Each structure stands twice: as structure tokens, then as C-alpha cells.
Amino acid sequence: MADQAEGQGSSTGTPRWVKVVGLVVALLLVTFVVFQVTGLAGEHGPGRHLPGGR
């Protein structure tokens, strides 16, 4: 494949869109975990919806 035009990627390997989607999902997951660990997400869980509070 020596005749590939300049700027075209190799036909092997992971496509760019897969890398971008993976990076976005990883960032969202890290953000979610940080919010849960630090308590910034608020009080969530099944006990929140039960009568009588906690």
C-alpha cells in the first residue's frame, strides 16, 4: 500500500472514531466515580424512595 494518498491512515488498527468514543466513555466513567466517591452526586439509592427516610 505504498500508493496511499497523504493524510490517509492505514487500513489496519483502530479507527479514530472508536478511539474518540472510548475516550469520551472513559472520561464520563471517571467523572461518575469521582462524584460518587466524593459525595458530590448527592444521596442516591433505594433508601431515598422509601417512606420514613433512611
Distance bins in CASP14 RR format, pairs under 12 A and 6 or more apart:
PFRMAT RR
TARGET T0000
AUTHOR 0000-0000-0000
RMODE 2
METHOD distances of the structure
MODEL  1
1 8 0 0 0 0 1 0 0 0 0 0 0
1 9 0 0 0 0 1 0 0 0 0 0 0
1 10 1 0 0 1 0 0 0 0 0 0 0
1 11 1 0 0 1 0 0 0 0 0 0 0
1 12 0 0 0 0 1 0 0 0 0 0 0
2 10 0 0 0 0 0 1 0 0 0 0 0
4 10 1 0 0 1 0 0 0 0 0 0 0
4 11 0 0 0 0 1 0 0 0 0 0 0
4 12 0 0 0 0 0 1 0 0 0 0 0
7 16 0 0 0 0 0 1 0 0 0 0 0
8 16 0 0 0 0 0 1 0 0 0 0 0
9 15 0 0 0 0 1 0 0 0 0 0 0
9 16 0 0 0 0 1 0 0 0 0 0 0
10 16 0 0 0 0 0 1 0 0 0 0 0
13 19 0 0 0 0 1 0 0 0 0 0 0
14 20 0 0 0 0 0 1 0 0 0 0 0
14 21 0 0 0 0 0 1 0 0 0 0 0
14 22 0 0 0 0 1 0 0 0 0 0 0
14 23 0 0 0 0 0 1 0 0 0 0 0
15 21 0 0 0 0 1 0 0 0 0 0 0
15 22 0 0 0 0 0 1 0 0 0 0 0
16 22 0 0 0 0 0 1 0 0 0 0 0
16 23 0 0 0 0 0 1 0 0 0 0 0
17 23 0 0 0 0 0 1 0 0 0 0 0
17 24 0 0 0 0 0 1 0 0 0 0 0
18 24 0 0 0 0 0 1 0 0 0 0 0
18 25 0 0 0 0 0 1 0 0 0 0 0
19 25 0 0 0 0 0 1 0 0 0 0 0
19 26 0 0 0 0 0 1 0 0 0 0 0
20 26 0 0 0 0 0 1 0 0 0 0 0
20 27 0 0 0 0 0 1 0 0 0 0 0
21 27 0 0 0 0 0 1 0 0 0 0 0
21 28 0 0 0 0 0 1 0 0 0 0 0
22 28 0 0 0 0 1 0 0 0 0 0 0
22 29 0 0 0 0 1 0 0 0 0 0 0
22 30 0 0 0 0 0 1 0 0 0 0 0
23 29 0 0 0 0 0 1 0 0 0 0 0
23 30 0 0 0 0 0 1 0 0 0 0 0
24 30 0 0 0 0 0 1 0 0 0 0 0
24 31 0 0 0 0 0 1 0 0 0 0 0
25 31 0 0 0 0 0 1 0 0 0 0 0
25 32 0 0 0 0 0 1 0 0 0 0 0
26 32 0 0 0 0 0 1 0 0 0 0 0
26 33 0 0 0 0 0 1 0 0 0 0 0
27 33 0 0 0 0 0 1 0 0 0 0 0
27 34 0 0 0 0 0 1 0 0 0 0 0
28 34 0 0 0 0 0 1 0 0 0 0 0
28 35 0 0 0 0 0 1 0 0 0 0 0
29 35 0 0 0 0 0 1 0 0 0 0 0
29 36 0 0 0 0 0 1 0 0 0 0 0
30 36 0 0 0 0 0 1 0 0 0 0 0
30 37 0 0 0 0 0 1 0 0 0 0 0
31 37 0 0 0 0 0 1 0 0 0 0 0
31 38 0 0 0 0 0 1 0 0 0 0 0
31 40 0 0 0 0 1 0 0 0 0 0 0
31 41 0 0 0 0 1 0 0 0 0 0 0
32 38 0 0 0 0 0 1 0 0 0 0 0
32 39 0 0 0 0 0 1 0 0 0 0 0
32 40 0 0 0 0 0 1 0 0 0 0 0
32 41 1 0 0 1 0 0 0 0 0 0 0
32 44 0 0 0 0 0 1 0 0 0 0 0
33 39 0 0 0 0 0 1 0 0 0 0 0
33 40 0 0 0 0 0 1 0 0 0 0 0
33 41 0 0 0 0 1 0 0 0 0 0 0
34 40 1 0 0 1 0 0 0 0 0 0 0
34 41 0 0 0 0 1 0 0 0 0 0 0
35 41 1 0 1 0 0 0 0 0 0 0 0
35 42 0 0 0 0 1 0 0 0 0 0 0
35 44 0 0 0 0 0 1 0 0 0 0 0
36 42 0 0 0 0 1 0 0 0 0 0 0
36 43 0 0 0 0 0 1 0 0 0 0 0
36 44 0 0 0 0 1 0 0 0 0 0 0
36 45 0 0 0 0 0 1 0 0 0 0 0
41 48 0 0 0 0 0 1 0 0 0 0 0
42 48 0 0 0 0 1 0 0 0 0 0 0
43 49 0 0 0 0 0 1 0 0 0 0 0
43 53 0 0 0 0 0 1 0 0 0 0 0
43 54 0 0 0 0 1 0 0 0 0 0 0
45 53 0 0 0 0 0 1 0 0 0 0 0
45 54 0 0 0 0 0 1 0 0 0 0 0
46 53 0 0 0 0 0 1 0 0 0 0 0
46 54 0 0 0 0 0 1 0 0 0 0 0
47 53 1 0 0 1 0 0 0 0 0 0 0
47 54 1 0 0 1 0 0 0 0 0 0 0
48 54 0 0 0 0 1 0 0 0 0 0 0
END
